[in-house]
Amino acid sequence: MFILTMGLNHHTAPIDIREKLVFKETEEEMALVTLQQEKSILENVIISTCNRTEIVAVVDQIHTGRYYLKRFMANWFQMDMEKIEPYLFFHEESEAVNHLYKVTAGLDSLVLGETQILGQVKHAFEIAKQTATTGTLLNKLFREVVTFAKKVHHHTKINENAVSVSYAAVEVAKKLYGSLDNKKIVLIGAGEMSELALQNLAGSGMTDITIINRTKTNAELLANQFQAKVGAYENMNEHLLLADIVLVSTSAAEPIIKQAEMQELMEQKASSMLVIDIGLPRNVEHDCSYIPNFHLYDIDDLAGVVSANSLERQQIVLELEDTIESEVRNFFEWEKQLGVVPVIRALREKALDMQEVTMTSLENKLPGLTEREYIQIGKHMKSIINQMLKQPISELKEMSVEEDATTSIEHFKRIFGLSETDVTVIEKEQAETRS
């Protein structure tokens, strides 16, 4: 079994490619199940955010796994494999695990040290667990990376004053308008990104904020938190006509702000308008950027502002490299030890069989034993067996991570009289349990 990651992110693909390869939240479970049915795929988790779409998989062969991951992506999004291949990256084994540690801790984010990705990775893992597309390896791996990310954010300053995408949006507005006092802002969408944006807007002193959302109750909940107004979705253009700044972040699959409508609207509008689209797929048609006085920014346009991450946070990332490498080594040592689990179970079962035979013989030879005495003897015998096996099992685990592990394990099996059949039966049971 091998761990393989395939994906694209803000490093490898522009936004016009990323937005075409986003898994809809309503289709996550179906995507996981569909991928699990592909040849070579043993386990899988799909992470899909505004800046990345990545699949972490356990495969039976690296080469075969790479092909079927690519084929799945191409089929799911109905695109030619050759068209998406230039934007994809692959990480194998230790490189894949190292990458997942960095992603989950926010060390590979557009916003260095941001914490939102931790929640997104946890969500992706939970969905995969509920859908039964994870097993022994990915369950262990994702628990470890989530725990590590929490420690990083708790014990370092990586996320202190982190420059966020929503912060960058406010900075762009300040650059265009100078002071934001008396500026009217319209926020379209009421999700997590909108809430983060509102936090930054509130901090900048803006008070004239209107929230528009297709589901009005969600807009009202958010408006109550930030003393904002609520606008009707069907009257969106009327609000845009009065707006200085528009921030758009919805889960719509198609643009909700279209070039033809905005062309007409801007002809009626006396002033310029800054529109910041942080949705993925994008919520604003790209051709709107050609309309006079319509200043359009998307996530990639904000990258320059976001890159102002502090040198202190970058130094923390460098310091964490060795810690992550240690975590990766520990994971693969644990994985190697999984290979001797059937041997350990076979050894324990053989010892318990011997105990059972001995107890039956004892019962026949000493019929005068009370039930209590018989139970006590059994407990003591089991305790002796556990104590005798403790050191050999510990040594076996140590052997499993050495270079000549296979030879050492074979010697171990011969010493304790374990046949291939004994071990194979256990391995088959484990395989049936996983399937």
MOSULRA-V963115 format. One record per residue. RES is the residue in one letter. SS is DSSP state (H for helix, E for strand, C for the rest). PSI is psi in radians with two decimals (999 if undefined). BURIAL is # if it has 24 or more other ideal C-beta (glycine too) atoms within 12 Angstrom, else .. Layout:
res:ss:psi:burial
RES:SS:PSI:BURIAL
RES:SS:PSI:BURIAL
This chain:
res:ss:psi:burial
M:C:2.48:#
F:E:2.56:#
I:E:2.24:#
L:E:2.28:#
T:E:2.32:#
M:E:2.46:#
G:E:-3.05:#
L:E:2.64:#
N:E:-2.96:#
H:C:-0.26:#
H:C:-0.58:.
T:C:-0.30:#
A:C:2.39:#
P:C:2.94:#
I:H:-0.56:#
D:H:-0.33:.
I:H:-0.78:#
R:H:-0.68:#
E:H:-0.34:#
K:H:-0.19:#
L:H:0.76:#
V:C:2.28:#
F:C:2.16:#
K:C:2.52:.
E:H:-0.61:.
T:H:-0.23:.
E:H:0.09:.
E:H:-0.86:#
E:H:-0.75:#
M:H:-0.68:.
A:H:-0.77:#
L:H:-0.81:#
V:H:-0.74:.
T:H:-0.78:#
L:H:-0.69:#
Q:H:-0.45:#
Q:C:-0.15:.
E:C:2.63:#
K:C:2.48:.
S:C:-0.33:#
I:E:2.10:#
L:E:-0.61:#
E:E:2.71:#
N:E:2.57:#
V:E:2.37:#
I:E:2.14:#
I:E:2.05:#
S:E:1.97:#
T:C:-3.04:#
C:C:-0.34:#
N:C:-0.09:#
R:E:2.58:#
T:E:1.97:#
E:E:2.49:#
I:E:2.17:#
V:E:2.12:#
A:E:2.69:#
V:E:2.19:#
V:E:2.77:#
D:C:-0.39:.
Q:C:2.40:.
I:H:-0.92:#
H:H:-0.83:.
T:H:-0.73:.
G:H:-0.74:#
R:H:-0.79:#
Y:H:-0.81:#
Y:H:-0.46:#
L:H:-0.78:#
K:H:-0.75:#
R:H:-0.71:#
F:H:-0.84:#
M:H:-0.81:#
A:H:-0.77:#
N:H:-0.75:.
W:H:-0.73:#
F:C:0.11:#
Q:C:0.89:.
M:C:2.68:.
D:C:2.39:.
M:H:-0.65:.
E:H:-0.46:.
K:H:-0.59:.
I:H:-0.37:#
E:H:-0.70:#
P:C:-0.36:.
Y:C:-0.10:#
L:C:2.58:#
F:E:2.73:#
F:E:2.39:#
H:E:2.38:#
E:E:2.45:#
E:C:-2.07:#
S:H:-0.60:#
E:H:-0.67:.
A:H:-0.74:#
V:H:-0.76:#
N:H:-0.79:#
H:H:-0.75:#
L:H:-0.66:#
Y:H:-0.80:#
K:H:-0.74:#
V:H:-0.86:#
T:H:-0.56:#
A:C:0.01:#
G:C:0.26:#
L:C:-0.14:#
D:C:0.20:#
S:C:2.75:#
L:C:-0.66:#
V:C:1.75:#
L:C:2.12:#
G:C:0.07:#
E:C:2.63:#
T:C:-0.20:#
Q:H:-0.63:#
I:H:-0.53:#
L:H:-0.81:#
G:H:-0.63:.
Q:H:-0.68:#
V:H:-0.74:#
K:H:-0.75:#
H:H:-0.79:#
A:H:-0.73:#
F:H:-0.76:#
E:H:-0.73:.
I:H:-0.75:#
A:H:-0.68:#
K:H:-0.79:.
Q:H:-0.54:.
T:C:-0.08:#
A:C:0.66:.
T:C:0.11:#
T:C:2.79:#
G:C:-2.64:#
T:H:-0.84:#
L:H:-0.92:#
L:H:-0.54:#
N:H:-0.81:#
K:H:-0.84:#
L:H:-0.85:#
F:H:-0.61:#
R:H:-0.71:#
E:H:-0.77:#
V:H:-0.61:#
V:H:-0.76:#
T:H:-0.76:#
F:H:-0.80:#
A:H:-0.71:#
K:H:-0.73:.
K:H:-0.71:.
V:H:-0.81:#
H:H:-0.48:#
H:H:-0.65:.
H:H:-0.10:.
T:C:3.09:#
K:C:0.40:.
I:C:-0.57:#
N:C:0.16:#
E:C:2.21:.
N:C:0.55:.
A:C:2.38:#
V:C:2.10:#
S:C:2.90:#
V:H:-0.72:#
S:H:-0.59:#
Y:H:-0.76:#
A:H:-0.64:#
A:H:-0.75:#
V:H:-0.69:#
E:H:-0.68:#
V:H:-0.73:#
A:H:-0.73:#
K:H:-0.67:#
K:H:-0.65:.
L:H:-0.73:#
Y:H:-0.21:#
G:C:-1.98:.
S:C:2.47:.
L:C:0.06:#
D:C:2.40:.
N:C:0.17:.
K:C:2.46:#
K:C:2.26:#
I:E:2.43:#
V:E:2.20:#
L:E:2.07:#
I:E:2.02:#
G:C:2.60:#
A:C:0.54:#
G:C:-2.84:#
E:H:-0.75:#
M:H:-0.65:#
S:H:-0.70:#
E:H:-0.74:#
L:H:-0.70:#
A:H:-0.72:#
L:H:-0.65:#
Q:H:-0.75:#
N:H:-0.65:#
L:H:-0.72:#
A:H:-0.66:#
G:H:-0.37:.
S:C:-0.06:#
G:C:0.04:.
M:C:2.37:#
T:C:-0.37:.
D:C:1.42:#
I:E:2.27:#
T:E:2.28:#
I:E:2.27:#
I:E:2.29:#
N:C:2.57:#
R:C:-0.71:.
T:C:1.84:.
K:H:-0.62:.
T:H:-0.62:.
N:H:-0.67:#
A:H:-0.69:#
E:H:-0.70:.
L:H:-0.77:.
L:H:-0.69:#
A:H:-0.66:#
N:H:-0.59:.
Q:H:-0.56:.
F:H:0.30:#
Q:C:0.77:.
A:C:2.95:#
K:E:2.84:#
V:E:2.29:#
G:E:2.68:#
A:C:2.36:.
Y:H:-0.69:#
E:H:-0.27:.
N:H:0.45:.
M:H:-0.78:#
N:H:-0.55:#
E:H:-0.68:.
H:H:-0.65:#
L:H:-0.57:#
L:H:-0.52:#
L:H:-0.11:#
A:C:2.57:#
D:C:-0.67:#
I:E:2.32:#
V:E:2.21:#
L:E:2.14:#
V:E:2.20:#
S:C:1.56:#
T:C:2.98:#
S:C:0.27:#
A:C:2.43:#
A:C:-0.40:.
E:C:2.72:.
P:C:2.41:#
I:C:-0.25:#
I:E:2.01:#
K:C:2.64:.
Q:H:-0.79:.
A:H:-0.78:.
E:H:-0.72:#
M:H:-0.58:#
Q:H:-0.81:.
E:H:-0.72:.
L:H:-0.77:#
M:H:-0.43:#
E:H:-0.45:.
Q:H:-0.30:.
K:C:2.37:#
A:C:-0.38:.
S:C:2.97:.
S:C:2.90:.
M:E:2.28:#
L:E:2.14:#
V:E:2.10:#
I:E:2.00:#
D:E:1.85:#
I:C:0.40:#
G:C:2.71:#
L:C:2.02:#
P:C:2.76:#
R:C:2.51:#
N:C:-0.17:#
V:E:2.28:#
E:C:2.34:#
H:H:-0.57:#
D:H:-0.24:.
C:H:-0.42:#
S:H:-0.30:#
Y:H:-0.10:.
I:C:2.28:#
P:C:2.39:.
N:C:0.15:.
F:E:1.74:#
H:E:1.83:#
L:E:2.28:#
Y:E:2.41:#
D:E:-3.05:#
I:C:-0.76:#
D:H:-0.55:#
D:H:-0.47:#
L:H:-0.13:#
A:H:-0.62:#
G:H:-0.67:.
V:H:-0.73:#
V:H:-0.54:#
S:C:-0.04:.
A:C:0.46:.
N:C:2.54:#
S:C:2.62:.
L:H:-0.54:.
E:H:-0.75:.
R:H:-0.66:#
Q:H:-0.63:.
Q:H:-0.67:.
I:H:-0.69:#
V:H:-0.79:#
L:H:-0.70:.
E:H:-0.47:.
L:H:-0.21:#
E:H:-0.85:.
D:H:-0.68:.
T:H:-0.73:#
I:H:-0.74:#
E:H:-0.68:.
S:H:-0.74:.
E:H:-0.71:#
V:H:-0.78:#
R:H:-0.74:.
N:H:-0.69:#
F:H:-0.78:#
F:H:-0.47:#
E:H:-0.74:.
W:H:-0.74:#
E:H:-0.73:#
K:H:-0.67:#
Q:H:-0.37:#
L:H:-0.53:#
G:C:-0.40:#
V:C:0.01:#
V:H:-0.77:#
P:H:-0.62:#
V:H:-0.76:#
I:H:-0.78:#
R:H:-0.69:#
A:H:-0.68:#
L:H:-0.79:#
R:H:-0.74:#
E:H:-0.65:.
K:H:-0.73:#
A:H:-0.71:#
L:H:-0.59:.
D:H:-0.72:.
M:H:-0.69:.
Q:H:-0.76:#
E:H:-0.74:.
V:H:-0.75:.
T:H:-0.73:.
M:H:-0.66:#
T:H:-0.75:.
S:H:-0.72:.
L:H:-0.71:.
E:H:-0.65:.
N:H:-0.67:.
K:H:-0.45:.
L:C:1.23:.
P:C:-0.25:.
G:C:-0.07:.
L:C:2.38:.
T:C:2.89:.
E:H:-0.67:.
R:H:-0.76:.
E:H:-0.70:.
Y:H:-0.74:.
I:H:-0.72:.
Q:H:-0.73:.
I:H:-0.73:.
G:H:-0.74:.
K:H:-0.75:.
H:H:-0.68:.
M:H:-0.73:#
K:H:-0.65:.
S:H:-0.72:.
I:H:-0.76:.
I:H:-0.80:#
N:H:-0.72:.
Q:H:-0.68:.
M:H:-0.55:.
L:H:-0.31:#
K:H:-0.89:.
Q:H:-0.80:.
P:H:-0.70:#
I:H:-0.70:#
S:H:-0.75:.
E:H:-0.67:.
L:H:-0.73:#
K:H:-0.67:#
E:H:-0.74:.
M:H:-0.62:#
S:C:-0.34:#
V:C:0.07:#
E:C:2.86:.
E:C:-0.70:.
D:C:0.67:.
A:H:-0.76:.
T:H:-0.81:.
T:H:-0.78:.
S:H:-0.71:.
I:H:-0.66:#
E:H:-0.73:.
H:H:-0.76:.
F:H:-0.80:#
K:H:-0.66:#
R:H:-0.73:.
I:H:-0.69:.
F:C:0.17:#
G:C:0.61:.
L:C:2.13:#
S:C:2.87:.
E:H:-0.60:.
T:H:-0.75:.
D:H:-0.81:#
V:H:-0.71:#
T:H:-0.68:.
V:H:-0.76:.
I:H:-0.76:#
E:H:-0.70:.
K:H:-0.70:.
E:H:-0.74:.
Q:H:-0.74:.
A:H:-0.71:.
E:H:-0.64:.
T:H:-0.73:.
R:H:-0.66:.
S:C:999:.
